[in-house]
């Protein structure tokens, strides 16, 4: 019998927690360190792969994602050792996607060939803006010139290179975003991630915003116009939106992120890493200590880098499936987890259908183009009693 997670597949996320500097908008688990014992971190990752591999035998691994932090600070030899252990632990799909996030500096670009030799076949670059003024405001260490040079190096080594941009930035106009988006589309190979700036609690931007010192943020109507322009221009260029913030040529969608959004299983290794694992008919939420030193010591002393696992109830799984799956333009399958038997949910869906925010086609629930800019409100309507 096919287990539910197999609808999404199985992936591995490896979290590298270190950065050269903490960006003011970032709420990821990232830390600045003066010294990193890469050998000790390599041994910890290998130990964790052994542990998770023993729990998930006979699975086919579809993706590996090195996230952070700044994984391009990892020595290529460490990446090579990790991927060698991965290949010895799981059967790998013929088209396995192995992604490494990178910052576009000339120093890190010089490591790209080493990563390719190790088995990385896709790079995701955090460019974020294409002009120096906004890069400085975002706390980035690279210049636009450095970013373009690093991107050129990457595209000459890897067949698949994606990059991120942030829009709805301080004092950004619609015309300025259109010009920047045109430049990005002229560079793009097969994938772009285009995120609207969000102000998160606990970040430097969040503190400034709370104090009334983060000026020039676009009003809601302008941000919505930027989103609509993004969808239109990317579609015209053939990079269709397949998720709220992600655009790709057909067949170039991120396999790893689709595992998340299709509610597959993924093992999370590293400080603060989250995972979802289905074992013996139960679905578990996994997470790890946030502090890099604590995580490393725990792996070394206790033989594992996890906090206590939590079993997810069917209702919790339904909620997560909707939260993740409705981000995808393909939507969710109502027959999974018996969503079609939930009368209260179906009544809410019908209310949203009447105002053209969602649609149901061949038993798939999806958010309409009209509804996508309001996804968070739609999710609240569907999930809050």
N, C-alpha and C positions, 0 to 999 in steps of 0.2 A: 504494500500500500504506500502510495506516495505521501510523504510527510509535507505539511504545509510549507515549510521553509524552502522546499525544492522549487517552488514557483519563482523564487528570487535567486537561488543559488547560494554558494558558500564563498566567502572572501576572508581575507586577513588584513587587519589594519595594524600598523606598527607606528607608535607615537614616539617621535623624537622631541623632547621638551625644550630644547635650547634654541635661543635666538641671539643675534648680535645686539638687538635692542628691542624694547617692548613698544609696539605701535599703539597710539593712544585710543584707537577704535577697537582693538583686539580683545575679545573675551575668551580666547583659547587658553589652554594650559601651557603657557610658554614662559621661559625663565632665562635671564641673562646670567652666564657663568664665566668666570675668569679662566677656569681650567676644567677640562672634561677628560676623564680617563676612558678613552674610547674602547680599550681592551676590556675593561670591566663591564661597560655597557653591552659590548658584543656578547660576552659570556652570559649576561642576564637575558638578552633576547633569545639566544640559542636555547637556554634552559626553559624559557617559557614556551617556545615552539615545541620542544619535546613534550612538555606537559599537556598542552592543548592537543597536540597530535595524537597522544595516547587516548584522549577522550573522543576524538573524531576520526577513527580509522575508516578507510575505504571511501572517503569522500573525495570528490573531484574539486580542486581549488580553481576558482574562476578568476580571481584577482588578488593582487597584493598592492597595498597603498601605504607608502611612507609619508606620513603627515606630521604636522608639528604646530608650533615651533618651526624650525628651519632645517629640514632633513638634508639639504645640500651642504650642511656643516659636517655631515657624517663622512668619515674616511671611506673612499670607495672600497677598500679592503673589508671594512665592516659590512657594507651592503652586500659584497660578494659572499661573505661567510653566512650572512642571514639567508640569502637566496639559495645558496648551496644546501643549507639545512632544510629550507622549505621544500626543495625538490626531492630531498631524501625522505621527507615526512609524508607528503601527500601526492597523489596523482594530480598532475596539473592539466588543465584543459589545453587543447591544441592552440587555442587563441587566447591563452591567459594574458591578461593585462597587468603590467607591473609599472605602477606610477610612482614617481618621486616628486614631491613639491620642492621648488627651488626659488631662491631669491635671485634676481637678475643682476648680480655683480660680476665683474670680470674674474674675480678670484674663484667664485663658485662655478662659473662657466667652464673654467679649466678642468674641473672635475668630471664634466659630462661624459667624456670618452671612457673614463674608468667606470662610471655607472652603467654605461651601455655594455661594456665588457662583462660586467657582473650579471646582466640580464634585464636591467631596466629597459622597457620599450616605450615608455610614455613619460613625458615631463609636463608638469603643471607649474607655470611660472606666475609668481605674485607680482605682476607689474603695477597694478592698481590705478595708475594715472600716466598720461603721456605728456605731461608738462612739469617742469621743475617746481613751479610755485605750489601746485597742488600736492606734488610728492612731498615737499617739505611740510606742508600743513598736515599731511597724513602721517608724518613721522617716519617716512621711508628714508633709508640710507643711500639709495641709488639715485642717479639722475636719469632723465629720460634717454639721454644718449647712451648711458651704460645699459639701460634696459633693452634698447633696440640692438645693441651690439651683442649682448648675451643671448637674446632671442635668435639672432642670426647664427650664432655658434650652435645653439640647440637644434635649430631646424636643419642644419647641415649634418648633424649626428643622428637625430631621432626622426623617424617617419611621423610620429605623433607628438605634437607640442601644442598644449593648450595654454592660454594665459587668462588671468583675472583682471578685470577693471571694476572700480567702484564708481557709481554715478550718484546723482543727487548730493553732490558735495557742497561745501560752503561756497556761496557766491557763484555757483555754476549756473549758466544760462542754458536754455534749450538749444540755442544755436551752437554754443560751445560744445555741448555734449554730442550734437549731431556731427560736428567736424571731427571730434575725437573718435566717435564710433566709426565714421568713414575710414579714418586712418587705421583703426583696429581691424576692420574688415578687409582692408587692403593687405594687411600682414597675415591674417589668420590662415592656418593650414586646414584644420577640420573641426575645431572646437573652440568656443569662447565661453567663459563664465563671467556674467555681468550682474553685479550685485548692487542693490540700492543700499546706500549708507544707512545703517541703523545705529542708534545710540543705545548702548547696553549699560546697565547698571554695573558698577564695579570697575569700569574702565576710566581712563583719564578723560575721554570725551564725555562719559556719563557724569563725572564729577563736575566738569566745566558746564555742562548743560544744566545740571541741577542748580548751579550757582549763577545761572543766567549769563555765562561768559562765552558760550558757543554760538557765535552770531553767524548770520548769513545762510542758515539752513533753508532749503526750498520749502515753500508751502505745499500742502497736500496736492493741490491741483497741478502744480508744476511737476512734482515727483511722478504723478500719474501720467502726465504728458511724456515725461522722459521714458517711463516704462513702455507706453504705447509706441513711441518712436523706436525704441530698442527692438520690440517684436517685429515691427514693420520692416526696418532696415535689415535686420538679420534674415528675415524671411526672404526678402528680395535677393539677398546675397546667397541664398541656398543653405544657410545655417539655420535650420528650423528650430524653434523652441521645442524642447522635449520635456523640460522642467521649468519651473518659474524663473530661474536665473541662469539656465544652461541652454546652449545652442550648439548644434552640430550638423555636419553633413550626414546624410543617411548612412548608418552603419558605423559612425564615429562617436556615438554616444558613450559616455563613461560607463564601462561595465561595473566598476566598483561602486559608484554612487547608485547605479540602478539596483544593486543588491540591497542597499539600504531602503530605497524608495519602494521596491517591490516586496519588501519585508522578508528578505532571505535571512540566512544565518551569517554572522561574521564574528570572528574572534578578534578581540581588541587586546593588544599587548603594549605595555608602556605606561608611564605615569598618567593617570587620569583617563586612560583609554576605556571606552565603553564597548560592550559586545552584546550580541544576542545569540544564544546557543540552544538548540533543541536537542535534548539528551534524554533517552529513555521515555519519550513521549511527553516530556515537560519542557516548556520554554523558559529559559533563564535570562535574566538581566545580569550582566557582569560589569563591574567597574573596578578601578584601581586607585590607590592613594595618589593624590595630586602632586605631592612634593617629590621631586626627582630623587633626592637623597633617601627619603623614606622608602620609596618604591624599590630602589636598588638594594638597600639593606635588607628589605623583606625578602626579595628574591634570593639573595645570598644566604640569609639565615633560615628562612622558613620553606624555601623551595617553591614559592609561588608569589606572584605579584598582584593578587586580587584581594579586594574586600569580600565580605560575605556575599554570596550570590542570593538573588531574589527570584522566586518562581512567579511568573506573570500569570495572572488569571486570564480566562478567556475574554472577559470584558476589557481588561487592560490591553490585551493583544488586539482586540477590535479597535480600540482607541488609537493605538500606535499605528495600526495598519492604515486607518483613515488619515491620521496626521502626516504620515510619510507618503502614502500612495496618491493622495489628492494633489500633491505637488507636481506629479507627472501629468503631462497632457493626455496620456493614455488612460488615466484614471485608475479606479480599483474595480475588482471583480466582486460583485455583491454575493456570489455564491461562496466565496472564501469566508470561513469562520461564521457562516450562516447569517451574514448581514441582511439577507433578504427576508429573514424570519423576525427581524426586529421591527415591530409595528410602530413604535415611537420614532425610530430613525426614519422609516419610510414616510411617515407623515411629514417630518421635517424636510425630507428630500422633495416631496411633492410641493411643499410651500416654496422652496427655492427654485423648483422647475417653473413655477408660474411666473416668476419674475426673471427668468432666463439667466439665473446664476449657475445652475447645474443642469446637466442632462443625463439621461439614462439610455444607452444604446447597447443592444445585445447583452443586457444585464451588467453592463459596465457603467459605473457612476463616474462622471468627470465634470470638472469645473469648466464652464464655458469661457470664451474670450472675454465676455462682459464681466464675468465673475472673478477672473484671475487677479486683477488688482486688489480685490477684496477677499483674498483667500483666508486671511486670519479671521475675519469676521464670519465667513462661511463656516470655518472649522468650529468657532465658538458656538454658532447656531446649531450645528450638528451634534456637538459633543457635550455641551453644558446642559444639564437638566433644568 
